[in-house]
Structure formats: structure tokens, C-alpha cells
Amino acid sequence: MTSSSVIAIHSRDNTFVKDLRRLAQDTTAYRKQGRVWLEGDHLCRAALARGLRAAVAVFSESFWPQAQFEYAQDAMKTIVLADALFADISGLESPARMGFILDLPTPPALRPEAATVVLDRVQDAGNVGSILRSASAFGFRQVVAIKGSAALWSPKVLRAGMGAHFALDLIEGVGLEDIVALEVPLLVTSSHAGDYLHRAALPWPCAWVMGHEGQGVSPSLEDRAAVRIRIAQPGGEESLNVAAAAAICLHASGAAR
């Protein structure tokens, strides 16, 4: 099974296996290694559809006979892991049997005039990934994550984003002072104040600020807002999940362009 282009690994103590385990299970390991781990067929296909090529393709031993015909040309290097090793590394309840390692994209420079989503310490990986999907779907190419937000390229955010990462310019770890560089109107959400979304005249392009799950948008950002928006909730709930609110607000902006 081992050739110049395909390497089989069966040892848990192998250096590559140790590094991959960290990449798959540690939310910030990608920052140290400069690479990201995409587990599963869907994420890998999404990357390929955007013209990306994997630095390393990783397959379980039982899946390799099928995979070699479909993915043989999509990576610079191929690793085949014993099934037990792949299952041990996997972050999924049902291991996907394949994944790609990509070089971590170089963070782009912030574009002051771009339609933007600002993540103000949004901490739940599922929420962040869902917001990235909505941003991509509704025309917000730039996403800026303030320090304290979930790591954008962590495995859980990647899975929740379902490929949206590859359509976005992602900038993370910025401070509140960096948001001042945005030249588009800043829109913030509120559960109790501001214009109702369905009645508001929304500017385009703009920057929507999505706040911390418990604390909401920070006061310093709220003070800078050009528009405060609330979502009508005739059913009487106190507030919406931040990912649900983001989907509603970003759709409203995208539809009004």
C-alpha cells in the first residue's frame, strides 16, 4: 500500500498522527500549525469546488480502495491510516473516513467599504459556523471576529459552516478599535430598542454586529452604531438565538439590495 505518493500509517506514536490529532481536537491548534483539518466528504468537496487543493489527503484504510479513484489527484500527499487510528483522531461520533489538511489561508487585509459581519465575542462554535453560512448566502463577503469569539477555523466551526469558509474573507482576533476602520454604516441588534427590522430602511453595504450570546453587543460598539434594529417577535419570546437573528437580519439586507 505504500508508494512514493501514498504512505500507510498504523502507529499511534507517529508524529503525523500526533499532529493530526491535535489539529482535529484542539480548537486553536491550526494557529500553531498553520494548517486546518477538514473532516468528511462534504467539506472536502466544498474546498475543491472553490479551486483549493489539499496539502495532505487522509483516508481510513477501509475507505482507501474507493477513495483512490475519486480523490487521487486532489492532494499533494496522501496518507492512509488504520481504521482504528482514524476513529481515534476523528471529532465526529461517526468518523467520516476521510479528510483534507489545507494550508491556513493568509488573513486578508480588512476592506473598509465591504459588506461585513462583525462577531462581537460570539463564543458558541455552532452559532459562529451558522452565521458564516448566512453571511455567504446573503452577500456578506467579509467576516471580522473580535477577540473572544470562537476560533473561526476550529473543526467545530468548520463543520457548522459547511463550506462557507471558502467563500469568505475571514479576519479574526481584532480589537474593538479595529472596527473603527470600517467605513460602512454599523448596524446593531437589540431585543428591546431601535427600529423594527421589517420597517427599517437598511443601508447597503453595511456592517451587521452580532453580539455575545449572553451579554449582547458591547456598549462601545453600540455607541458607534448608525442604526439599532430589533426583530419583531409576535410570539412573545424574550430574545432570539444569535445565529437565528443573524440569518433574519442578513437576509433582510441581502433582499433589500
GUTOR-813379 format. One record per residue (C-alpha): residue number from 1; residue in three letters; x, z, y. Coordinates in steps of 0.05 Angstrom, whole numbers, always signed. Example, Ala and Ser with C-alpha at 12.3 -4.5 7.8 and 13.67 -1.06 7.14 Angstrom:
+------+-------+--------+--------+--------+
| voro | marse |     xx |     zz |     yy |
+------+-------+--------+--------+--------+
|    1 |   ALA |   +246 |   +156 |    -90 |
|    2 |   SER |   +273 |   +143 |    -21 |
+------+-------+--------+--------+--------+
***
This chain:
+------+-------+--------+--------+--------+
| voro | marse |     xx |     zz |     yy |
+------+-------+--------+--------+--------+
|    1 |   MET |     +0 |     +0 |     +0 |
|    2 |   THR |    +60 |    +10 |    +46 |
|    3 |   SER |    +88 |    -51 |    +81 |
|    4 |   SER |   +124 |    -66 |   +146 |
|    5 |   SER |    +58 |    -64 |   +184 |
|    6 |   VAL |    +17 |    -13 |   +143 |
|    7 |   ILE |    +40 |    +58 |   +129 |
|    8 |   ALA |     +6 |   +104 |    +80 |
|    9 |   ILE |     +9 |   +179 |    +91 |
|   10 |   HIS |    -10 |   +234 |    +43 |
|   11 |   SER |    +24 |   +296 |    +72 |
|   12 |   ARG |     -8 |   +346 |   +119 |
|   13 |   ASP |    +62 |   +362 |   +146 |
|   14 |   ASN |    +74 |   +291 |   +170 |
|   15 |   THR |    +90 |   +291 |   +245 |
|   16 |   PHE |    +40 |   +235 |   +259 |
|   17 |   VAL |    -15 |   +274 |   +223 |
|   18 |   LYS |     +0 |   +337 |   +264 |
|   19 |   ASP |     -2 |   +299 |   +329 |
|   20 |   LEU |    -67 |   +263 |   +310 |
|   21 |   ARG |    -99 |   +329 |   +291 |
|   22 |   ARG |    -83 |   +357 |   +360 |
|   23 |   LEU |   -109 |   +294 |   +392 |
|   24 |   ALA |   -175 |   +298 |   +353 |
|   25 |   GLN |   -187 |   +372 |   +360 |
|   26 |   ASP |   -155 |   +395 |   +426 |
|   27 |   THR |   -195 |   +375 |   +487 |
|   28 |   THR |   -134 |   +365 |   +532 |
|   29 |   ALA |    -81 |   +340 |   +482 |
|   30 |   TYR |    -90 |   +270 |   +509 |
|   31 |   ARG |    -57 |   +291 |   +574 |
|   32 |   LYS |     +5 |   +315 |   +538 |
|   33 |   GLN |     +9 |   +256 |   +490 |
|   34 |   GLY |    -13 |   +201 |   +538 |
|   35 |   ARG |    -60 |   +174 |   +484 |
|   36 |   VAL |   -133 |   +181 |   +466 |
|   37 |   TRP |   -168 |   +183 |   +399 |
|   38 |   LEU |   -229 |   +140 |   +386 |
|   39 |   GLU |   -263 |   +160 |   +321 |
|   40 |   GLY |   -315 |   +115 |   +290 |
|   41 |   ASP |   -334 |    +42 |   +287 |
|   42 |   HIS |   -378 |    +44 |   +350 |
|   43 |   LEU |   -325 |    +69 |   +397 |
|   44 |   CYS |   -272 |    +24 |   +368 |
|   45 |   ARG |   -317 |    -37 |   +375 |
|   46 |   ALA |   -333 |    -17 |   +447 |
|   47 |   ALA |   -259 |    -16 |   +464 |
|   48 |   LEU |   -247 |    -83 |   +431 |
|   49 |   ALA |   -306 |   -114 |   +468 |
|   50 |   ARG |   -271 |    -95 |   +533 |
|   51 |   GLY |   -208 |   -131 |   +511 |
|   52 |   LEU |   -168 |    -69 |   +492 |
|   53 |   ARG |   -120 |    -67 |   +434 |
|   54 |   ALA |   -104 |     -4 |   +396 |
|   55 |   ALA |    -33 |    +24 |   +394 |
|   56 |   VAL |    -50 |    +51 |   +325 |
|   57 |   ALA |   -108 |    +39 |   +278 |
|   58 |   VAL |   -122 |    +95 |   +228 |
|   59 |   PHE |   -163 |    +87 |   +165 |
|   60 |   SER |   -182 |   +131 |   +107 |
|   61 |   GLU |   -153 |   +107 |    +41 |
|   62 |   SER |   -221 |    +92 |    +11 |
|   63 |   PHE |   -242 |    +51 |    +72 |
|   64 |   TRP |   -178 |    +11 |    +78 |
|   65 |   PRO |   -195 |    -44 |    +28 |
|   66 |   GLN |   -255 |    -62 |    +70 |
|   67 |   ALA |   -223 |    -49 |   +138 |
|   68 |   GLN |   -162 |    -92 |   +129 |
|   69 |   PHE |   -203 |   -156 |   +132 |
|   70 |   GLU |   -242 |   -135 |   +194 |
|   71 |   TYR |   -190 |    -98 |   +236 |
|   72 |   ALA |   -123 |   -124 |   +213 |
|   73 |   GLN |   -106 |   -158 |   +279 |
|   74 |   ASP |   -134 |   -105 |   +327 |
|   75 |   ALA |    -76 |    -56 |   +329 |
|   76 |   MET |     -1 |    -58 |   +337 |
|   77 |   LYS |     +8 |     -9 |   +279 |
|   78 |   THR |    -36 |    +12 |   +220 |
|   79 |   ILE |    -37 |    +79 |   +186 |
|   80 |   VAL |    -76 |    +93 |   +122 |
|   81 |   LEU |    -90 |   +167 |   +109 |
|   82 |   ALA |   -110 |   +201 |    +44 |
|   83 |   ASP |   -185 |   +215 |    +48 |
|   84 |   ALA |   -175 |   +290 |    +49 |
|   85 |   LEU |   -126 |   +284 |   +107 |
|   86 |   PHE |   -174 |   +241 |   +148 |
|   87 |   ALA |   -231 |   +290 |   +135 |
|   88 |   ASP |   -186 |   +348 |   +157 |
|   89 |   ILE |   -169 |   +313 |   +222 |
|   90 |   SER |   -239 |   +287 |   +238 |
|   91 |   GLY |   -280 |   +321 |   +292 |
|   92 |   LEU |   -345 |   +297 |   +260 |
|   93 |   GLU |   -389 |   +332 |   +210 |
|   94 |   SER |   -389 |   +267 |   +170 |
|   95 |   PRO |   -320 |   +235 |   +181 |
|   96 |   ALA |   -324 |   +163 |   +205 |
|   97 |   ARG |   -266 |   +139 |   +161 |
|   98 |   MET |   -232 |   +100 |   +217 |
|   99 |   GLY |   -207 |   +107 |   +288 |
|  100 |   PHE |   -162 |    +78 |   +341 |
|  101 |   ILE |   -108 |   +110 |   +382 |
|  102 |   LEU |   -104 |    +79 |   +451 |
|  103 |   ASP |    -54 |    +90 |   +506 |
|  104 |   LEU |    -85 |   +133 |   +560 |
|  105 |   PRO |   -103 |    +87 |   +619 |
|  106 |   THR |    -65 |    +98 |   +683 |
|  107 |   PRO |   -112 |   +133 |   +732 |
|  108 |   PRO |   -135 |    +84 |   +785 |
|  109 |   ALA |   -130 |    +98 |   +859 |
|  110 |   LEU |   -194 |   +124 |   +889 |
|  111 |   ARG |   -233 |    +69 |   +924 |
|  112 |   PRO |   -266 |    +99 |   +986 |
|  113 |   GLU |   -320 |    +46 |   +991 |
|  114 |   ALA |   -341 |    +44 |   +918 |
|  115 |   ALA |   -408 |    +68 |   +889 |
|  116 |   THR |   -386 |   +133 |   +858 |
|  117 |   VAL |   -409 |   +191 |   +815 |
|  118 |   VAL |   -376 |   +257 |   +832 |
|  119 |   LEU |   -375 |   +310 |   +777 |
|  120 |   ASP |   -372 |   +378 |   +811 |
|  121 |   ARG |   -348 |   +424 |   +755 |
|  122 |   VAL |   -396 |   +396 |   +703 |
|  123 |   GLN |   -370 |   +432 |   +642 |
|  124 |   ASP |   -410 |   +410 |   +581 |
|  125 |   ALA |   -377 |   +352 |   +545 |
|  126 |   GLY |   -444 |   +323 |   +523 |
|  127 |   ASN |   -470 |   +324 |   +594 |
|  128 |   VAL |   -408 |   +291 |   +621 |
|  129 |   GLY |   -409 |   +236 |   +569 |
|  130 |   SER |   -483 |   +223 |   +582 |
|  131 |   ILE |   -470 |   +218 |   +657 |
|  132 |   LEU |   -415 |   +167 |   +645 |
|  133 |   ARG |   -464 |   +125 |   +605 |
|  134 |   SER |   -515 |   +127 |   +661 |
|  135 |   ALA |   -461 |   +111 |   +713 |
|  136 |   SER |   -440 |    +49 |   +674 |
|  137 |   ALA |   -512 |    +28 |   +661 |
|  138 |   PHE |   -534 |    +32 |   +734 |
|  139 |   GLY |   -475 |     +2 |   +770 |
|  140 |   PHE |   -432 |    +62 |   +789 |
|  141 |   ARG |   -362 |    +38 |   +770 |
|  142 |   GLN |   -323 |    +97 |   +797 |
|  143 |   VAL |   -328 |   +168 |   +769 |
|  144 |   VAL |   -290 |   +225 |   +802 |
|  145 |   ALA |   -285 |   +292 |   +766 |
|  146 |   ILE |   -268 |   +354 |   +807 |
|  147 |   LYS |   -223 |   +406 |   +775 |
|  148 |   GLY |   -264 |   +450 |   +728 |
|  149 |   SER |   -303 |   +391 |   +699 |
|  150 |   ALA |   -298 |   +375 |   +625 |
|  151 |   ALA |   -237 |   +333 |   +607 |
|  152 |   LEU |   -260 |   +261 |   +613 |
|  153 |   TRP |   -221 |   +233 |   +555 |
|  154 |   SER |   -232 |   +290 |   +506 |
|  155 |   PRO |   -260 |   +270 |   +438 |
|  156 |   LYS |   -329 |   +301 |   +451 |
|  157 |   VAL |   -337 |   +266 |   +519 |
|  158 |   LEU |   -314 |   +200 |   +488 |
|  159 |   ARG |   -366 |   +206 |   +433 |
|  160 |   ALA |   -422 |   +224 |   +482 |
|  161 |   GLY |   -401 |   +167 |   +528 |
|  162 |   MET |   -409 |   +117 |   +470 |
|  163 |   GLY |   -361 |    +66 |   +501 |
|  164 |   ALA |   -379 |    +75 |   +575 |
|  165 |   HIS |   -307 |    +98 |   +589 |
|  166 |   PHE |   -281 |    +27 |   +581 |
|  167 |   ALA |   -327 |     +0 |   +637 |
|  168 |   LEU |   -309 |    +54 |   +688 |
|  169 |   ASP |   -253 |    +75 |   +735 |
|  170 |   LEU |   -243 |   +148 |   +717 |
|  171 |   ILE |   -206 |   +197 |   +763 |
|  172 |   GLU |   -202 |   +270 |   +742 |
|  173 |   GLY |   -172 |   +335 |   +766 |
|  174 |   VAL |   -185 |   +322 |   +840 |
|  175 |   GLY |   -197 |   +377 |   +892 |
|  176 |   LEU |   -256 |   +383 |   +939 |
|  177 |   GLU |   -211 |   +359 |   +995 |
|  178 |   ASP |   -201 |   +292 |   +959 |
|  179 |   ILE |   -275 |   +277 |   +964 |
|  180 |   VAL |   -267 |   +272 |  +1039 |
|  181 |   ALA |   -233 |   +204 |  +1027 |
|  182 |   LEU |   -299 |   +174 |  +1004 |
|  183 |   GLU |   -328 |   +131 |  +1059 |
|  184 |   VAL |   -397 |   +122 |  +1027 |
|  185 |   PRO |   -455 |   +169 |  +1041 |
|  186 |   LEU |   -454 |   +232 |   +998 |
|  187 |   LEU |   -519 |   +248 |   +962 |
|  188 |   VAL |   -530 |   +316 |   +930 |
|  189 |   THR |   -585 |   +341 |   +885 |
|  190 |   SER |   -625 |   +405 |   +896 |
|  191 |   SER |   -681 |   +437 |   +857 |
|  192 |   HIS |   -715 |   +464 |   +919 |
|  193 |   ALA |   -695 |   +427 |   +982 |
|  194 |   GLY |   -688 |   +357 |  +1010 |
|  195 |   ASP |   -726 |   +291 |  +1006 |
|  196 |   TYR |   -764 |   +275 |   +942 |
|  197 |   LEU |   -727 |   +220 |   +905 |
|  198 |   HIS |   -787 |   +175 |   +896 |
|  199 |   ARG |   -799 |   +174 |   +971 |
|  200 |   ALA |   -727 |   +171 |   +996 |
|  201 |   ALA |   -692 |   +111 |  +1025 |
|  202 |   LEU |   -628 |   +111 |   +985 |
|  203 |   PRO |   -565 |    +81 |  +1015 |
|  204 |   TRP |   -521 |    +32 |   +976 |
|  205 |   PRO |   -466 |    +41 |   +960 |
|  206 |   CYS |   -466 |   +116 |   +957 |
|  207 |   ALA |   -435 |   +175 |   +921 |
|  208 |   TRP |   -480 |   +220 |   +879 |
|  209 |   VAL |   -454 |   +290 |   +868 |
|  210 |   MET |   -475 |   +323 |   +803 |
|  211 |   GLY |   -463 |   +397 |   +803 |
|  212 |   HIS |   -444 |   +453 |   +755 |
|  213 |   GLU |   -497 |   +468 |   +702 |
|  214 |   GLY |   -510 |   +538 |   +727 |
|  215 |   GLN |   -485 |   +540 |   +799 |
|  216 |   GLY |   -505 |   +471 |   +822 |
|  217 |   VAL |   -467 |   +433 |   +876 |
|  218 |   SER |   -414 |   +474 |   +912 |
|  219 |   PRO |   -433 |   +495 |   +984 |
|  220 |   SER |   -374 |   +458 |  +1014 |
|  221 |   LEU |   -397 |   +392 |   +984 |
|  222 |   GLU |   -470 |   +406 |  +1001 |
|  223 |   ASP |   -449 |   +416 |  +1074 |
|  224 |   ARG |   -418 |   +347 |  +1074 |
|  225 |   ALA |   -479 |   +313 |  +1045 |
|  226 |   ALA |   -512 |   +256 |  +1083 |
|  227 |   VAL |   -576 |   +264 |  +1042 |
|  228 |   ARG |   -605 |   +320 |  +1000 |
|  229 |   ILE |   -650 |   +298 |   +943 |
|  230 |   ARG |   -698 |   +334 |   +897 |
|  231 |   ILE |   -735 |   +306 |   +837 |
|  232 |   ALA |   -810 |   +317 |   +834 |
|  233 |   GLN |   -828 |   +358 |   +772 |
|  234 |   PRO |   -904 |   +360 |   +768 |
|  235 |   GLY |   -900 |   +395 |   +701 |
|  236 |   GLY |   -872 |   +456 |   +735 |
|  237 |   GLU |   -802 |   +465 |   +705 |
|  238 |   GLU |   -753 |   +502 |   +749 |
|  239 |   SER |   -697 |   +451 |   +741 |
|  240 |   LEU |   -672 |   +393 |   +700 |
|  241 |   ASN |   -610 |   +386 |   +656 |
|  242 |   VAL |   -555 |   +355 |   +699 |
|  243 |   ALA |   -548 |   +295 |   +653 |
|  244 |   ALA |   -623 |   +282 |   +657 |
|  245 |   ALA |   -622 |   +289 |   +733 |
|  246 |   ALA |   -563 |   +242 |   +737 |
|  247 |   ALA |   -598 |   +189 |   +696 |
|  248 |   ILE |   -660 |   +192 |   +741 |
|  249 |   CYS |   -621 |   +191 |   +806 |
|  250 |   LEU |   -572 |   +136 |   +786 |
|  251 |   HIS |   -628 |    +93 |   +760 |
|  252 |   ALA |   -665 |   +101 |   +826 |
|  253 |   SER |   -604 |    +79 |   +865 |
|  254 |   GLY |   -589 |    +21 |   +819 |
|  255 |   ALA |   -661 |     -4 |   +821 |
|  256 |   ALA |   -663 |     +0 |   +897 |
|  257 |   ARG |   -601 |    -43 |   +909 |
+------+-------+--------+--------+--------+
***
